[in-house]
């Protein structure tokens, strides 16, 4: 079997754009992968296609050799574009191999450690402005079976937050905790927005609400800053979504900068690289909760990872998405009692519809994490995806 060509698809997802790759072979077996980043999607798609000349004519079964060679030969090895392109290719090559052998990707990685993985809900807060809004939407999400919620209550804060602004954020956290009780986990997202002193104060203020973690409290530029917050924080610190190289994760662990590691499979170089990162964390008994707020193929890639890693604790799950998510792919996902079921279909267990992808072309979006629109991260067109779109596709 030889690789014959690559095709990329940049698909409007109403806050960013999914970036898919499909790899074709001379035996008719195809594989799909995803490398979606938020902003810069056209650049990523172009980077993926720049790797096509190397891949054409190669044996797709040699997936790790190919991804390592592409990394070596890119010369400018570092950063999100290169790693995300390689991640998409890694996913597609493993998908081909699994389909050709008639087994799920997790069987290529040593088999399942678990049949399900517990999920925390992200994106549930769309449109919320007041504490009462957040409380109402939190109750609705818990009623759908989710036992953990993550969100960013900090509005437009950047580096510093006034006492008044901080208490407004804490009022939101308090309203959510009061609405859902003490048996549901809360994860507080920082989006890397605070300086060390402010992040430390906020971490202390959050402690009475017993959050499972405070995520990315400081910008990702400095691991020393992250470690400084973690040393003083009374709540667990999570980070890693904006780290891309294995050495960076190794340094993060060596500095004792995190309690929970959050690699993104689509940004660190793929499933193979993410497993190596998780192994480093496991050697220190540090749990892993992968960053996973992107598209359906990325979710399938992350599920394959989650199936095989011993130290995974949570799977991030975007509970709202564009209504055509279930049209551009044949994604089949089952959530039971707040746990996502690991599928047993060959390969990644998902494919894309090329015509449907073309019907939802690229649209330009800007980052709204820091301008006060953070609760608009999902547009008005988004739906409660796993409830509203998926039931007809779910397996029984």
MARTORTOR-264483 format. One record per residue (C-alpha): residue in three letters; y, x, z. Coordinates in nm, 2 decimals. Layout:
N
resn: ALA&c2: Y&c1: X&c3: Z
...
***
This chain:
396
resn: UNK&c2: 0.00&c1: 0.00&c3: 0.00
resn: UNK&c2: 0.34&c1: 0.13&c3: -0.10
resn: UNK&c2: 0.70&c1: 0.01&c3: -0.03
resn: UNK&c2: 0.87&c1: -0.11&c3: -0.35
resn: UNK&c2: 1.22&c1: -0.23&c3: -0.24
resn: UNK&c2: 1.45&c1: -0.35&c3: 0.04
resn: UNK&c2: 1.68&c1: -0.65&c3: 0.05
resn: UNK&c2: 1.94&c1: -0.73&c3: 0.31
resn: UNK&c2: 2.08&c1: -1.07&c3: 0.42
resn: UNK&c2: 2.41&c1: -1.11&c3: 0.61
resn: UNK&c2: 2.40&c1: -1.47&c3: 0.74
resn: UNK&c2: 2.69&c1: -1.66&c3: 0.91
resn: UNK&c2: 2.60&c1: -1.72&c3: 1.28
resn: UNK&c2: 2.94&c1: -1.87&c3: 1.38
resn: UNK&c2: 3.04&c1: -1.59&c3: 1.62
resn: UNK&c2: 2.90&c1: -1.29&c3: 1.43
resn: UNK&c2: 2.65&c1: -1.26&c3: 1.13
resn: UNK&c2: 2.28&c1: -1.21&c3: 1.15
resn: UNK&c2: 2.18&c1: -0.90&c3: 0.95
resn: UNK&c2: 1.82&c1: -0.92&c3: 0.83
resn: UNK&c2: 1.62&c1: -0.68&c3: 0.61
resn: UNK&c2: 1.31&c1: -0.77&c3: 0.41
resn: UNK&c2: 1.08&c1: -0.49&c3: 0.29
resn: UNK&c2: 0.85&c1: -0.55&c3: 0.00
resn: UNK&c2: 0.52&c1: -0.38&c3: -0.09
resn: UNK&c2: 0.31&c1: -0.35&c3: -0.40
resn: UNK&c2: 0.04&c1: -0.56&c3: -0.24
resn: UNK&c2: 0.26&c1: -0.86&c3: -0.18
resn: UNK&c2: 0.29&c1: -0.81&c3: 0.19
resn: UNK&c2: 0.65&c1: -0.83&c3: 0.32
resn: UNK&c2: 0.81&c1: -0.76&c3: 0.65
resn: UNK&c2: 1.13&c1: -0.87&c3: 0.81
resn: UNK&c2: 1.35&c1: -0.70&c3: 1.07
resn: UNK&c2: 1.70&c1: -0.75&c3: 1.22
resn: UNK&c2: 1.97&c1: -0.52&c3: 1.33
resn: UNK&c2: 2.25&c1: -0.76&c3: 1.40
resn: UNK&c2: 2.57&c1: -0.62&c3: 1.55
resn: UNK&c2: 2.88&c1: -0.81&c3: 1.65
resn: UNK&c2: 3.14&c1: -0.72&c3: 1.39
resn: UNK&c2: 3.08&c1: -0.46&c3: 1.12
resn: UNK&c2: 2.78&c1: -0.64&c3: 0.98
resn: UNK&c2: 2.86&c1: -0.55&c3: 0.61
resn: UNK&c2: 2.87&c1: -0.18&c3: 0.71
resn: UNK&c2: 2.53&c1: -0.22&c3: 0.88
resn: UNK&c2: 2.38&c1: -0.39&c3: 0.57
resn: UNK&c2: 2.51&c1: -0.11&c3: 0.35
resn: UNK&c2: 2.36&c1: 0.15&c3: 0.59
resn: UNK&c2: 2.02&c1: -0.01&c3: 0.57
resn: UNK&c2: 2.02&c1: 0.00&c3: 0.19
resn: UNK&c2: 2.12&c1: 0.36&c3: 0.20
resn: UNK&c2: 1.78&c1: 0.43&c3: 0.35
resn: UNK&c2: 1.60&c1: 0.25&c3: 0.06
resn: UNK&c2: 1.56&c1: 0.57&c3: -0.16
resn: UNK&c2: 1.36&c1: 0.74&c3: 0.11
resn: UNK&c2: 1.14&c1: 0.44&c3: 0.18
resn: UNK&c2: 1.04&c1: 0.34&c3: -0.17
resn: UNK&c2: 0.70&c1: 0.47&c3: -0.25
resn: UNK&c2: 0.61&c1: 0.54&c3: 0.11
resn: UNK&c2: 0.31&c1: 0.40&c3: 0.31
resn: UNK&c2: 0.46&c1: 0.13&c3: 0.54
resn: UNK&c2: 0.19&c1: 0.19&c3: 0.80
resn: UNK&c2: 0.35&c1: 0.53&c3: 0.89
resn: UNK&c2: 0.64&c1: 0.34&c3: 1.06
resn: UNK&c2: 0.72&c1: 0.58&c3: 1.34
resn: UNK&c2: 0.71&c1: 0.88&c3: 1.11
resn: UNK&c2: 0.95&c1: 0.71&c3: 0.87
resn: UNK&c2: 1.20&c1: 0.60&c3: 1.14
resn: UNK&c2: 1.20&c1: 0.95&c3: 1.29
resn: UNK&c2: 1.25&c1: 1.11&c3: 0.95
resn: UNK&c2: 1.54&c1: 0.87&c3: 0.87
resn: UNK&c2: 1.70&c1: 0.96&c3: 1.20
resn: UNK&c2: 1.66&c1: 1.33&c3: 1.13
resn: UNK&c2: 1.79&c1: 1.31&c3: 0.78
resn: UNK&c2: 2.09&c1: 1.09&c3: 0.85
resn: UNK&c2: 2.24&c1: 1.40&c3: 1.02
resn: UNK&c2: 2.51&c1: 1.19&c3: 1.19
resn: UNK&c2: 2.23&c1: 1.07&c3: 1.42
resn: UNK&c2: 2.44&c1: 0.89&c3: 1.69
resn: UNK&c2: 2.59&c1: 0.55&c3: 1.71
resn: UNK&c2: 2.52&c1: 0.18&c3: 1.67
resn: UNK&c2: 2.52&c1: 0.16&c3: 1.28
resn: UNK&c2: 2.25&c1: 0.43&c3: 1.23
resn: UNK&c2: 2.03&c1: 0.32&c3: 1.51
resn: UNK&c2: 2.06&c1: -0.05&c3: 1.43
resn: UNK&c2: 1.97&c1: 0.01&c3: 1.06
resn: UNK&c2: 1.66&c1: 0.21&c3: 1.17
resn: UNK&c2: 1.58&c1: -0.07&c3: 1.42
resn: UNK&c2: 1.57&c1: -0.33&c3: 1.15
resn: UNK&c2: 1.35&c1: -0.11&c3: 0.93
resn: UNK&c2: 1.12&c1: -0.03&c3: 1.23
resn: UNK&c2: 1.07&c1: -0.41&c3: 1.29
resn: UNK&c2: 1.00&c1: -0.48&c3: 0.93
resn: UNK&c2: 0.75&c1: -0.20&c3: 0.89
resn: UNK&c2: 0.56&c1: -0.31&c3: 1.21
resn: UNK&c2: 0.57&c1: -0.66&c3: 1.07
resn: UNK&c2: 0.41&c1: -0.55&c3: 0.75
resn: UNK&c2: 0.14&c1: -0.36&c3: 0.94
resn: UNK&c2: 0.06&c1: -0.65&c3: 1.17
resn: UNK&c2: 0.04&c1: -0.90&c3: 0.88
resn: UNK&c2: -0.18&c1: -0.67&c3: 0.67
resn: UNK&c2: -0.42&c1: -0.62&c3: 0.97
resn: UNK&c2: -0.40&c1: -0.99&c3: 1.07
resn: UNK&c2: -0.28&c1: -0.91&c3: 1.43
resn: UNK&c2: 0.04&c1: -0.96&c3: 1.62
resn: UNK&c2: 0.27&c1: -0.65&c3: 1.65
resn: UNK&c2: 0.19&c1: -0.63&c3: 2.02
resn: UNK&c2: -0.17&c1: -0.55&c3: 1.94
resn: UNK&c2: -0.04&c1: -0.24&c3: 1.75
resn: UNK&c2: 0.13&c1: -0.13&c3: 2.08
resn: UNK&c2: -0.15&c1: -0.15&c3: 2.32
resn: UNK&c2: -0.19&c1: -0.52&c3: 2.37
resn: UNK&c2: -0.02&c1: -0.78&c3: 2.59
resn: UNK&c2: 0.07&c1: -0.72&c3: 2.95
resn: UNK&c2: 0.16&c1: -1.09&c3: 2.99
resn: UNK&c2: 0.14&c1: -1.42&c3: 2.80
resn: UNK&c2: 0.50&c1: -1.54&c3: 2.89
resn: UNK&c2: 0.82&c1: -1.38&c3: 3.00
resn: UNK&c2: 1.08&c1: -1.55&c3: 3.22
resn: UNK&c2: 1.41&c1: -1.62&c3: 3.05
resn: UNK&c2: 1.76&c1: -1.63&c3: 3.17
resn: UNK&c2: 2.00&c1: -1.85&c3: 2.98
resn: UNK&c2: 2.31&c1: -1.71&c3: 2.81
resn: UNK&c2: 2.56&c1: -1.91&c3: 2.60
resn: UNK&c2: 2.51&c1: -2.23&c3: 2.81
resn: UNK&c2: 2.88&c1: -2.23&c3: 2.91
resn: UNK&c2: 3.03&c1: -2.30&c3: 2.57
resn: UNK&c2: 3.37&c1: -2.46&c3: 2.60
resn: UNK&c2: 3.39&c1: -2.44&c3: 2.98
resn: UNK&c2: 3.74&c1: -2.38&c3: 3.13
resn: UNK&c2: 3.74&c1: -2.51&c3: 3.49
resn: UNK&c2: 3.50&c1: -2.46&c3: 3.78
resn: UNK&c2: 3.39&c1: -2.82&c3: 3.74
resn: UNK&c2: 3.31&c1: -2.76&c3: 3.37
resn: UNK&c2: 3.10&c1: -2.46&c3: 3.45
resn: UNK&c2: 2.92&c1: -2.65&c3: 3.73
resn: UNK&c2: 2.84&c1: -2.94&c3: 3.50
resn: UNK&c2: 2.70&c1: -2.72&c3: 3.22
resn: UNK&c2: 2.51&c1: -2.51&c3: 3.47
resn: UNK&c2: 2.33&c1: -2.82&c3: 3.61
resn: UNK&c2: 2.25&c1: -2.94&c3: 3.25
resn: UNK&c2: 2.10&c1: -2.60&c3: 3.17
resn: UNK&c2: 1.89&c1: -2.59&c3: 3.48
resn: UNK&c2: 1.77&c1: -2.95&c3: 3.40
resn: UNK&c2: 1.63&c1: -2.81&c3: 3.08
resn: UNK&c2: 1.40&c1: -2.58&c3: 3.28
resn: UNK&c2: 1.59&c1: -2.25&c3: 3.30
resn: UNK&c2: 1.58&c1: -2.09&c3: 3.64
resn: UNK&c2: 1.85&c1: -1.82&c3: 3.57
resn: UNK&c2: 2.20&c1: -1.83&c3: 3.42
resn: UNK&c2: 2.43&c1: -1.55&c3: 3.30
resn: UNK&c2: 2.79&c1: -1.57&c3: 3.21
resn: UNK&c2: 3.13&c1: -1.39&c3: 3.23
resn: UNK&c2: 3.38&c1: -1.57&c3: 3.46
resn: UNK&c2: 3.66&c1: -1.32&c3: 3.42
resn: UNK&c2: 3.87&c1: -1.46&c3: 3.13
resn: UNK&c2: 4.10&c1: -1.20&c3: 2.97
resn: UNK&c2: 4.08&c1: -0.94&c3: 3.24
resn: UNK&c2: 4.10&c1: -0.58&c3: 3.12
resn: UNK&c2: 4.06&c1: -0.28&c3: 3.37
resn: UNK&c2: 4.26&c1: -0.45&c3: 3.65
resn: UNK&c2: 4.25&c1: -0.81&c3: 3.78
resn: UNK&c2: 4.51&c1: -0.96&c3: 4.01
resn: UNK&c2: 4.41&c1: -1.11&c3: 4.34
resn: UNK&c2: 4.48&c1: -1.46&c3: 4.20
resn: UNK&c2: 4.28&c1: -1.40&c3: 3.88
resn: UNK&c2: 3.99&c1: -1.26&c3: 4.09
resn: UNK&c2: 3.98&c1: -1.57&c3: 4.31
resn: UNK&c2: 3.99&c1: -1.79&c3: 4.00
resn: UNK&c2: 3.68&c1: -1.62&c3: 3.88
resn: UNK&c2: 3.51&c1: -1.64&c3: 4.22
resn: UNK&c2: 3.59&c1: -2.01&c3: 4.23
resn: UNK&c2: 3.38&c1: -2.05&c3: 3.91
resn: UNK&c2: 3.09&c1: -1.86&c3: 4.06
resn: UNK&c2: 3.11&c1: -2.06&c3: 4.38
resn: UNK&c2: 3.11&c1: -2.39&c3: 4.18
resn: UNK&c2: 2.80&c1: -2.29&c3: 3.98
resn: UNK&c2: 2.61&c1: -2.17&c3: 4.29
resn: UNK&c2: 2.70&c1: -2.50&c3: 4.47
resn: UNK&c2: 2.59&c1: -2.70&c3: 4.17
resn: UNK&c2: 2.25&c1: -2.54&c3: 4.12
resn: UNK&c2: 2.15&c1: -2.44&c3: 4.47
resn: UNK&c2: 2.00&c1: -2.12&c3: 4.59
resn: UNK&c2: 1.67&c1: -2.12&c3: 4.40
resn: UNK&c2: 1.83&c1: -2.04&c3: 4.06
resn: UNK&c2: 1.92&c1: -1.68&c3: 3.98
resn: UNK&c2: 2.28&c1: -1.59&c3: 3.88
resn: UNK&c2: 2.37&c1: -1.30&c3: 3.66
resn: UNK&c2: 2.74&c1: -1.21&c3: 3.64
resn: UNK&c2: 2.85&c1: -1.05&c3: 3.31
resn: UNK&c2: 3.14&c1: -0.80&c3: 3.32
resn: UNK&c2: 3.15&c1: -0.70&c3: 2.95
resn: UNK&c2: 3.25&c1: -0.35&c3: 3.05
resn: UNK&c2: 3.60&c1: -0.47&c3: 3.14
resn: UNK&c2: 3.70&c1: -0.32&c3: 3.48
resn: UNK&c2: 3.81&c1: 0.01&c3: 3.62
resn: UNK&c2: 3.60&c1: 0.16&c3: 3.90
resn: UNK&c2: 3.82&c1: 0.03&c3: 4.19
resn: UNK&c2: 3.84&c1: -0.32&c3: 4.05
resn: UNK&c2: 3.47&c1: -0.34&c3: 3.97
resn: UNK&c2: 3.38&c1: -0.22&c3: 4.32
resn: UNK&c2: 3.59&c1: -0.49&c3: 4.48
resn: UNK&c2: 3.45&c1: -0.76&c3: 4.26
resn: UNK&c2: 3.09&c1: -0.65&c3: 4.33
resn: UNK&c2: 3.16&c1: -0.69&c3: 4.70
resn: UNK&c2: 3.32&c1: -1.03&c3: 4.64
resn: UNK&c2: 3.01&c1: -1.14&c3: 4.45
resn: UNK&c2: 2.76&c1: -1.05&c3: 4.72
resn: UNK&c2: 2.78&c1: -1.38&c3: 4.91
resn: UNK&c2: 2.66&c1: -1.56&c3: 4.60
resn: UNK&c2: 2.35&c1: -1.34&c3: 4.58
resn: UNK&c2: 2.35&c1: -1.26&c3: 4.21
resn: UNK&c2: 2.04&c1: -1.10&c3: 4.05
resn: UNK&c2: 2.28&c1: -0.84&c3: 3.90
resn: UNK&c2: 2.64&c1: -0.76&c3: 3.80
resn: UNK&c2: 2.62&c1: -0.65&c3: 3.44
resn: UNK&c2: 2.83&c1: -0.38&c3: 3.27
resn: UNK&c2: 3.10&c1: -0.37&c3: 3.53
resn: UNK&c2: 3.29&c1: -0.08&c3: 3.37
resn: UNK&c2: 3.34&c1: 0.03&c3: 3.01
resn: UNK&c2: 3.03&c1: 0.21&c3: 2.86
resn: UNK&c2: 3.22&c1: 0.53&c3: 2.79
resn: UNK&c2: 3.15&c1: 0.69&c3: 3.13
resn: UNK&c2: 2.82&c1: 0.70&c3: 3.31
resn: UNK&c2: 2.99&c1: 0.87&c3: 3.60
resn: UNK&c2: 3.21&c1: 0.56&c3: 3.64
resn: UNK&c2: 2.91&c1: 0.33&c3: 3.63
resn: UNK&c2: 2.73&c1: 0.55&c3: 3.89
resn: UNK&c2: 3.04&c1: 0.54&c3: 4.11
resn: UNK&c2: 3.03&c1: 0.15&c3: 4.11
resn: UNK&c2: 2.66&c1: 0.14&c3: 4.17
resn: UNK&c2: 2.68&c1: 0.37&c3: 4.47
resn: UNK&c2: 2.93&c1: 0.13&c3: 4.64
resn: UNK&c2: 2.80&c1: -0.20&c3: 4.51
resn: UNK&c2: 2.61&c1: -0.44&c3: 4.75
resn: UNK&c2: 2.46&c1: -0.61&c3: 4.44
resn: UNK&c2: 2.23&c1: -0.47&c3: 4.17
resn: UNK&c2: 2.40&c1: -0.32&c3: 3.87
resn: UNK&c2: 2.27&c1: -0.37&c3: 3.52
resn: UNK&c2: 2.38&c1: -0.19&c3: 3.20
resn: UNK&c2: 2.26&c1: -0.04&c3: 2.88
resn: UNK&c2: 2.34&c1: -0.28&c3: 2.59
resn: UNK&c2: 2.60&c1: -0.04&c3: 2.45
resn: UNK&c2: 2.39&c1: 0.27&c3: 2.48
resn: UNK&c2: 2.20&c1: 0.37&c3: 2.17
resn: UNK&c2: 2.03&c1: 0.71&c3: 2.21
resn: UNK&c2: 1.73&c1: 0.80&c3: 2.43
resn: UNK&c2: 1.92&c1: 1.09&c3: 2.58
resn: UNK&c2: 2.19&c1: 0.85&c3: 2.70
resn: UNK&c2: 1.94&c1: 0.64&c3: 2.88
resn: UNK&c2: 1.78&c1: 0.95&c3: 3.03
resn: UNK&c2: 2.12&c1: 1.05&c3: 3.16
resn: UNK&c2: 2.19&c1: 0.71&c3: 3.30
resn: UNK&c2: 1.87&c1: 0.72&c3: 3.50
resn: UNK&c2: 1.93&c1: 1.08&c3: 3.61
resn: UNK&c2: 2.27&c1: 0.98&c3: 3.75
resn: UNK&c2: 2.12&c1: 0.68&c3: 3.94
resn: UNK&c2: 2.38&c1: 0.47&c3: 3.75
resn: UNK&c2: 2.18&c1: 0.14&c3: 3.73
resn: UNK&c2: 1.93&c1: -0.08&c3: 3.91
resn: UNK&c2: 1.83&c1: -0.26&c3: 3.59
resn: UNK&c2: 1.82&c1: -0.11&c3: 3.24
resn: UNK&c2: 1.92&c1: -0.33&c3: 2.94
resn: UNK&c2: 1.84&c1: -0.16&c3: 2.61
resn: UNK&c2: 1.89&c1: -0.37&c3: 2.30
resn: UNK&c2: 1.58&c1: -0.34&c3: 2.07
resn: UNK&c2: 1.81&c1: -0.39&c3: 1.76
resn: UNK&c2: 2.05&c1: -0.11&c3: 1.86
resn: UNK&c2: 1.83&c1: 0.17&c3: 2.00
resn: UNK&c2: 1.62&c1: 0.23&c3: 1.70
resn: UNK&c2: 1.37&c1: -0.05&c3: 1.72
resn: UNK&c2: 1.06&c1: -0.15&c3: 1.92
resn: UNK&c2: 0.92&c1: 0.20&c3: 1.93
resn: UNK&c2: 1.23&c1: 0.36&c3: 2.07
resn: UNK&c2: 1.28&c1: 0.08&c3: 2.32
resn: UNK&c2: 0.93&c1: 0.13&c3: 2.45
resn: UNK&c2: 1.00&c1: 0.50&c3: 2.51
resn: UNK&c2: 1.32&c1: 0.41&c3: 2.70
resn: UNK&c2: 1.13&c1: 0.16&c3: 2.91
resn: UNK&c2: 0.87&c1: 0.43&c3: 2.99
resn: UNK&c2: 1.14&c1: 0.66&c3: 3.12
resn: UNK&c2: 1.26&c1: 0.38&c3: 3.34
resn: UNK&c2: 0.91&c1: 0.29&c3: 3.46
resn: UNK&c2: 0.86&c1: 0.65&c3: 3.57
resn: UNK&c2: 1.14&c1: 0.58&c3: 3.82
resn: UNK&c2: 1.03&c1: 0.22&c3: 3.89
resn: UNK&c2: 1.35&c1: 0.08&c3: 3.73
resn: UNK&c2: 1.30&c1: -0.26&c3: 3.58
resn: UNK&c2: 1.41&c1: -0.34&c3: 3.22
resn: UNK&c2: 1.58&c1: -0.67&c3: 3.11
resn: UNK&c2: 1.65&c1: -0.62&c3: 2.74
resn: UNK&c2: 1.98&c1: -0.74&c3: 2.59
resn: UNK&c2: 1.88&c1: -1.02&c3: 2.35
resn: UNK&c2: 2.16&c1: -1.25&c3: 2.25
resn: UNK&c2: 2.13&c1: -1.21&c3: 1.88
resn: UNK&c2: 1.93&c1: -1.38&c3: 1.60
resn: UNK&c2: 1.57&c1: -1.52&c3: 1.56
resn: UNK&c2: 1.41&c1: -1.20&c3: 1.41
resn: UNK&c2: 1.57&c1: -0.99&c3: 1.69
resn: UNK&c2: 1.42&c1: -1.23&c3: 1.94
resn: UNK&c2: 1.07&c1: -1.19&c3: 1.77
resn: UNK&c2: 1.11&c1: -0.81&c3: 1.79
resn: UNK&c2: 1.21&c1: -0.83&c3: 2.15
resn: UNK&c2: 0.92&c1: -1.06&c3: 2.24
resn: UNK&c2: 0.68&c1: -0.80&c3: 2.09
resn: UNK&c2: 0.84&c1: -0.54&c3: 2.31
resn: UNK&c2: 0.83&c1: -0.78&c3: 2.62
resn: UNK&c2: 0.46&c1: -0.84&c3: 2.57
resn: UNK&c2: 0.37&c1: -0.48&c3: 2.61
resn: UNK&c2: 0.61&c1: -0.33&c3: 2.86
resn: UNK&c2: 0.49&c1: -0.32&c3: 3.23
resn: UNK&c2: 0.84&c1: -0.31&c3: 3.39
resn: UNK&c2: 1.02&c1: -0.59&c3: 3.21
resn: UNK&c2: 1.16&c1: -0.86&c3: 3.44
resn: UNK&c2: 1.38&c1: -1.09&c3: 3.23
resn: UNK&c2: 1.43&c1: -1.19&c3: 2.87
resn: UNK&c2: 1.79&c1: -1.28&c3: 2.78
resn: UNK&c2: 1.79&c1: -1.60&c3: 2.58
resn: UNK&c2: 2.08&c1: -1.76&c3: 2.39
resn: UNK&c2: 2.03&c1: -2.13&c3: 2.45
resn: UNK&c2: 2.30&c1: -2.23&c3: 2.20
resn: UNK&c2: 2.32&c1: -2.12&c3: 1.84
resn: UNK&c2: 2.41&c1: -2.25&c3: 1.49
resn: UNK&c2: 2.21&c1: -2.55&c3: 1.38
resn: UNK&c2: 2.08&c1: -2.36&c3: 1.08
resn: UNK&c2: 1.91&c1: -2.10&c3: 1.28
resn: UNK&c2: 1.59&c1: -2.30&c3: 1.24
resn: UNK&c2: 1.65&c1: -2.32&c3: 0.86
resn: UNK&c2: 1.71&c1: -1.96&c3: 0.77
resn: UNK&c2: 1.39&c1: -1.86&c3: 0.94
resn: UNK&c2: 1.06&c1: -2.04&c3: 1.04
resn: UNK&c2: 1.10&c1: -1.93&c3: 1.40
resn: UNK&c2: 0.86&c1: -2.10&c3: 1.63
resn: UNK&c2: 0.94&c1: -2.05&c3: 2.00
resn: UNK&c2: 0.80&c1: -2.23&c3: 2.30
resn: UNK&c2: 0.98&c1: -2.23&c3: 2.64
resn: UNK&c2: 0.78&c1: -2.37&c3: 2.93
resn: UNK&c2: 0.92&c1: -2.39&c3: 3.28
resn: UNK&c2: 1.19&c1: -2.13&c3: 3.20
resn: UNK&c2: 0.93&c1: -1.88&c3: 3.04
resn: UNK&c2: 0.91&c1: -1.80&c3: 2.67
resn: UNK&c2: 0.56&c1: -1.79&c3: 2.54
resn: UNK&c2: 0.45&c1: -1.47&c3: 2.36
resn: UNK&c2: 0.34&c1: -1.59&c3: 2.01
resn: UNK&c2: 0.00&c1: -1.48&c3: 1.87
resn: UNK&c2: 0.08&c1: -1.50&c3: 1.50
resn: UNK&c2: 0.03&c1: -1.19&c3: 1.28
resn: UNK&c2: 0.31&c1: -0.94&c3: 1.26
resn: UNK&c2: 0.63&c1: -1.05&c3: 1.43
resn: UNK&c2: 0.53&c1: -1.41&c3: 1.36
resn: UNK&c2: 0.85&c1: -1.50&c3: 1.17
resn: UNK&c2: 0.98&c1: -1.50&c3: 0.81
resn: UNK&c2: 1.32&c1: -1.57&c3: 0.65
resn: UNK&c2: 1.41&c1: -1.82&c3: 0.38
resn: UNK&c2: 1.61&c1: -1.63&c3: 0.13
resn: UNK&c2: 1.77&c1: -1.94&c3: -0.03
resn: UNK&c2: 1.87&c1: -2.07&c3: 0.31
resn: UNK&c2: 2.02&c1: -1.73&c3: 0.40
resn: UNK&c2: 2.23&c1: -1.74&c3: 0.08
resn: UNK&c2: 2.35&c1: -2.09&c3: 0.17
resn: UNK&c2: 2.52&c1: -1.95&c3: 0.48
resn: UNK&c2: 2.70&c1: -1.64&c3: 0.36
resn: UNK&c2: 2.90&c1: -1.38&c3: 0.56
resn: UNK&c2: 3.21&c1: -1.50&c3: 0.75
resn: UNK&c2: 3.45&c1: -1.27&c3: 0.93
resn: UNK&c2: 3.48&c1: -1.30&c3: 1.31
resn: UNK&c2: 3.68&c1: -1.12&c3: 1.57
resn: UNK&c2: 3.58&c1: -1.02&c3: 1.93
resn: UNK&c2: 3.68&c1: -1.28&c3: 2.18
resn: UNK&c2: 3.55&c1: -1.12&c3: 2.50
resn: UNK&c2: 3.89&c1: -0.99&c3: 2.62
resn: UNK&c2: 4.15&c1: -1.25&c3: 2.49
resn: UNK&c2: 4.06&c1: -1.54&c3: 2.72
resn: UNK&c2: 3.83&c1: -1.70&c3: 2.48
resn: UNK&c2: 3.50&c1: -1.57&c3: 2.62
resn: UNK&c2: 3.36&c1: -1.92&c3: 2.68
resn: UNK&c2: 3.41&c1: -1.98&c3: 2.30
resn: UNK&c2: 3.16&c1: -1.71&c3: 2.21
resn: UNK&c2: 2.95&c1: -2.00&c3: 2.06
resn: UNK&c2: 3.16&c1: -2.22&c3: 1.83
resn: UNK&c2: 3.19&c1: -2.59&c3: 1.83
resn: UNK&c2: 2.92&c1: -2.61&c3: 1.57
resn: UNK&c2: 2.66&c1: -2.45&c3: 1.80
resn: UNK&c2: 2.38&c1: -2.67&c3: 1.95
resn: UNK&c2: 2.15&c1: -2.65&c3: 2.24
resn: UNK&c2: 1.91&c1: -2.47&c3: 2.01
resn: UNK&c2: 1.57&c1: -2.47&c3: 2.17
resn: UNK&c2: 1.61&c1: -2.84&c3: 2.25
resn: UNK&c2: 1.80&c1: -2.97&c3: 1.95
resn: UNK&c2: 1.65&c1: -2.77&c3: 1.66
resn: UNK&c2: 1.32&c1: -2.63&c3: 1.77
resn: UNK&c2: 1.09&c1: -2.92&c3: 1.88
resn: UNK&c2: 0.96&c1: -3.00&c3: 1.54
resn: UNK&c2: 0.87&c1: -2.63&c3: 1.49
resn: UNK&c2: 0.72&c1: -2.57&c3: 1.83
resn: UNK&c2: 0.35&c1: -2.51&c3: 1.85
resn: UNK&c2: 0.14&c1: -2.74&c3: 2.07
***
